[in-house]
């Protein structure tokens, strides 16, 4: 099995965990000699998703998807997302009798419920229908597997995620102006489902550093800029340099399935203060690499006592090579 078609509604220039997972897996798959054809929104006419203008939704993609599958004759088909491309590919595969796998990455229904109340149960039903047609549905943690199974999704398998520990390594002398210590870092999108305002309202000593962006940033910076240092979205070594100024990573989100930013922060030696919810509770060992609880100020201050080396050791357990191996193992060959 060497030819894979990957269908995704999440693609650059989007900035999110799904895109980062895809980038890491594509790199690992190509290094192993796999030929991967990606079907993504940039290949179609699109419209912007309401509330998330950076996310483009493909229009009428089914015919082109069918043509790509016919031309490529892949050994396996994998659907990364439950957007228009994912649903169109699902319909094509079912019509043609092509087995496929899916991945449940994001609590999309919780994201929508933050902005539009009353849609949680209908969206859960829709997601169950989408994934129940797959031969296997991949998830990142055991707790997420249990949650999906409780919603009625069967044939769920675990594919752990990873972190690039060569990139995410603390820089002892970042080329940036020093900030008053201690430095508490928020590092994520500034969208409501990530609960950035909970961090922005915290009364903490030193500096509160905000790394991230969204359409809400101008309003948040105007309202909270006096007590928080906003630097916008960063990537690559520049991101690592900003994280290297930090002492604690504060993660207020309650809607995660994993939270790649948690292991990226740990890899840079930052202990994590977060709520006791899916994602952080699957990664953090309290008293060693972070603290969990409802009071994020208390958790953040306690994190100042923890060892950066212990945080780094936790991150080293998460390998993209192991993740790619599990992904390959759980693909379903087309006979």
C-alpha atoms as one frame of an Amber mdcrd trajectory, in Angstrom:
protein
   0.000   0.000   0.000   1.908   3.028  -1.260  -0.678   5.422  -2.765  -2.928
   7.351  -0.391  -5.612   9.932  -1.129  -6.119  12.291   1.792  -9.224  14.503
   1.801  -9.236  17.545   4.067 -11.179  20.761   4.573  -8.317  22.114   6.726
  -5.321  23.368   4.778  -2.876  26.268   4.644  -3.173  29.185   5.186  -5.416
  27.986   8.021  -3.631  27.837  11.371  -4.900  25.010  13.569  -4.003  21.624
  14.999  -5.446  19.644  12.096  -3.166  21.425   9.627  -0.157  20.804  11.865
  -0.984  17.095  12.141  -1.346  16.837   8.375   1.954  18.616   7.754   3.787
  16.300  10.138   2.200  13.154   8.712   2.773  14.151   5.093   6.447  14.713
   5.852   6.716  11.329   7.590   4.756   9.476   4.890   6.846  10.901   2.058
  10.031   9.993   3.944   8.752   6.400   4.013   8.153   6.382   0.256   4.388
   6.869   0.242   2.750   8.836  -2.574   0.065  11.066  -1.078  -2.500  12.956
  -3.139  -4.233  15.677  -1.112  -7.705  16.960  -1.986  -8.061  20.339  -0.259
 -10.165  23.542  -0.525  -7.686  25.455  -2.701  -8.576  23.171  -5.619 -12.221
  24.340  -5.663 -14.421  27.402  -5.681 -14.972  28.296  -2.033 -16.904  30.510
   0.348 -15.782  31.693   3.779 -17.113  29.910   6.848 -19.186  32.307   9.007
 -17.266  33.476  12.113 -14.042  31.930  10.700 -13.211  33.826   7.475  -9.819
  32.104   7.190 -11.617  28.766   6.677 -12.846  28.259   3.113 -15.605  25.781
   2.283 -15.454  24.003  -1.072 -18.485  24.289  -3.362 -19.834  21.324  -5.373
 -16.696  19.149  -5.016 -18.158  15.682  -5.600 -17.493  15.345  -9.350 -13.840
  16.365  -9.051 -13.293  14.061  -6.094 -14.709  11.146  -8.096 -12.383  12.023
 -10.989  -9.307  12.158  -8.729 -10.106   8.768  -7.209 -10.609   7.267 -10.674
  -7.346   8.710 -11.996  -5.168   8.042  -8.948  -6.454   4.542  -8.159  -5.197
   4.826  -4.574  -4.454   1.956  -2.240  -6.220   3.759   0.631  -8.529   6.759
   1.170  -8.554   8.793   4.364 -10.975  11.600   5.282  -9.408  14.054   7.737
 -12.397  16.360   8.354 -16.185  16.458   8.447 -16.534  19.507   6.158 -17.906
  19.718   2.597 -14.938  17.841   1.139 -15.160  15.117   3.767 -18.890  14.626
   3.182 -18.487  14.671  -0.607 -15.674  12.100  -0.481 -17.744   9.968   1.891
 -20.631   9.979  -0.618 -18.341   9.098  -3.542 -16.680   6.253  -1.638 -19.988
   4.795  -0.484 -21.441   4.974  -3.989 -18.405   3.240  -5.485 -17.926   0.735
  -2.670 -14.520   2.154  -1.682 -13.608   1.538   1.976 -12.209   4.556   3.824
 -11.008   5.730   7.218 -11.769   8.978   9.029 -10.194  11.020  11.814 -12.058
  12.789  14.592  -9.771  15.734  15.343 -11.924  18.561  16.629 -14.937  19.064
  18.876 -16.605  20.964  16.052 -20.004  20.698  17.733 -18.636  22.395  20.868
 -17.081  25.180  18.784 -20.438  25.832  17.121 -22.281  25.601  20.429 -20.109
  28.384  21.872 -21.472  30.753  19.196 -24.869  29.239  18.321 -26.665  27.547
  21.196 -29.052  24.678  20.658 -27.180  22.831  17.901 -25.151  20.450  20.064
 -27.402  17.384  19.771 -28.108  17.719  16.023 -24.387  18.138  15.335 -23.521
  15.124  17.487 -25.951  13.081  15.398 -24.401  14.396  12.186 -20.871  13.564
  13.332 -21.968  10.095  14.409 -23.464   9.513  10.963 -20.290  10.726   9.229
 -17.854   8.539  11.152 -20.042   5.460  11.457 -19.666   4.907   7.694 -15.887
   4.518   8.052 -14.104   1.198   8.454 -12.074   2.848  11.218 -12.185   6.247
  12.934  -8.902   7.518  14.333  -8.627   9.580  17.531  -5.660  10.859  19.505
  -6.387   9.636  23.056  -8.120   6.887  25.012 -10.514   9.359  26.640 -11.601
  10.656  23.227 -12.125   7.064  22.091 -14.427   6.477  25.067 -16.322   9.687
  24.355 -16.957   8.812  20.713 -18.027   5.309  21.649 -20.487   6.789  24.145
 -21.992   8.784  21.241 -22.463   5.591  19.254 -19.406   5.679  16.985 -17.902
   2.208  16.590 -14.561   0.891  15.304 -12.561   3.700  16.949  -8.760   3.346
  17.078  -6.069   5.439  18.761  -3.402   7.220  16.720  -1.293   9.260  19.172
  -0.046  12.675  18.119   3.471  14.044  18.350   5.659  17.119  18.603   8.708
  18.250  16.665  11.155  18.258  19.564  14.006  19.428  17.323  12.134  22.643
  16.511  10.414  23.072  19.864  13.548  23.378  21.989  13.982  26.266  24.387
  16.307  28.965  23.089  18.426  30.179  26.043  19.090  33.513  24.315  16.154
  34.439  22.053  16.740  37.595  19.946  13.871  39.444  21.622  13.620  42.192
  24.235  13.363  40.722  27.753  10.011  40.816  29.518   9.357  41.419  33.236
   9.380  38.080  35.027   7.583  35.803  35.541   6.148  35.434  32.035   2.813
  33.633  31.655   2.079  32.668  28.054  -1.162  32.159  26.151  -0.450  30.440
  22.829  -3.449  29.583  20.644  -6.095  31.100  18.402  -8.001  33.983  19.987
 -11.393  32.513  19.116 -14.160  32.149  21.754 -13.963  28.345  21.949 -10.373
  28.708  23.216 -11.570  30.973  26.095  -8.789  33.574  25.702 -10.653  36.125
  27.836 -10.303  33.860  30.864  -6.522  34.213  30.529  -6.699  37.923  29.677
  -8.645  38.644  32.883  -6.233  36.777  35.187  -4.450  38.900  37.777  -0.904
  37.544  37.553   2.477  39.104  38.391   5.107  39.895  35.778   4.031  39.669
  32.133   1.095  38.025  30.388   2.241  37.251  26.843  -0.394  36.557  24.180
   0.747  34.651  21.073  -2.061  34.187  18.580  -4.528  35.920  16.329  -8.125
  35.911  15.082 -10.795  38.301  13.884 -11.466  39.020  17.586  -7.939  40.230
  18.288  -8.538  43.996  17.712 -11.403  43.979  20.215  -9.479  41.897  22.744
  -6.379  44.053  22.442  -8.406  47.217  22.912 -10.155  45.820  25.986  -7.251
  43.955  27.616  -4.101  45.414  26.036  -3.058  47.355  29.110  -2.390  44.203
  31.129  -1.453  41.826  28.317   1.304  41.903  25.697  -0.111  40.882  22.297
   2.420  39.833  19.654   0.167  38.173  17.084   0.525  34.839  15.367   4.029
  33.343  15.174   5.393  30.198  13.553   8.608  28.212  13.331  11.690  29.429
  15.134  10.118  32.823  15.807   7.371  31.082  17.776   9.941  29.054  19.698
  11.861  32.239  20.526   8.744  33.866  21.994   7.873  30.717  23.950  11.445
  30.705  25.262  10.712  33.971  27.084   7.975  32.224  29.043   7.896  30.561
  32.435   4.392  29.015  32.392   1.918  28.151  29.647  -1.685  28.929  30.622
  -4.290  27.096  28.540  -7.911  28.016  29.367  -9.618  26.027  26.568 -12.308
  23.513  27.550 -13.025  22.222  24.021  -9.865  20.292  23.129  -9.535  16.738
  21.893  -5.760  16.785  22.471  -4.129  20.211  22.414  -0.934  20.148  20.358
   0.041  23.471  21.907   0.331  21.716  25.266   3.082  19.343  24.128   4.754
  22.114  22.111   4.941  24.273  25.226   6.198  21.341  27.309   8.921  20.689
  24.718  10.133  24.255  25.338  10.263  23.576  29.071   7.059  25.396  30.036
   4.858  23.772  32.695   1.147  23.918  31.867  -1.733  25.397  33.859  -5.057
  24.214  32.436  -8.516  22.990  33.311  -9.059  19.323  34.100 -10.585  18.558
  30.704  -9.893  16.276  27.754  -6.505  17.030  26.238  -4.620  18.508  29.207
  -5.757  15.737  31.574  -4.472  13.145  29.072  -1.010  14.736  28.928  -0.260
  16.481  32.228   1.027  14.770  35.378   0.137  17.169  38.158   3.041  18.319
  40.270   5.541  17.233  37.617   4.815  19.135  34.389   1.772  21.196  35.280
  -1.328  21.714  37.405  -4.999  21.324  36.500  -8.035  22.927  38.088 -10.748
  25.533  37.913  -8.578  28.298  39.399  -6.059  28.994  36.627  -4.326  31.722
  38.622  -3.565  29.286  41.442  -2.466  26.613  38.967  -0.234  29.061  37.074
   1.521  30.287  40.211   2.125  26.707  41.411   3.660  25.898  38.012   6.492
  28.341  38.731   7.923  25.725  41.112   8.163  22.974  38.469  11.220  21.817
  36.543  11.591  22.714  32.844  13.556  19.482  32.390  10.592  17.417  33.612
   8.338  19.266  31.156  10.704  18.527  28.294  10.851  14.854  29.318   7.079
  14.587  28.995   7.142  16.061  25.484   9.814  13.613  24.374   7.276  10.786
  24.765   5.286  12.189  21.819   6.859  11.244  18.488   5.585  12.071  15.006
   7.299   8.924  13.717   5.259   6.772  16.095   2.146   8.726  15.150   2.743
   8.156  11.426   3.372   4.443  12.029   0.009   4.118  13.836  -1.719   6.066
  11.071  -0.322   3.772   8.366  -1.203   0.659  10.387  -4.850   1.720  10.642
  -5.431   2.643   6.986  -7.721   0.241   5.137  -6.459  -1.157   1.810  -8.740
  -0.958  -1.205  -9.047  -4.452  -2.635
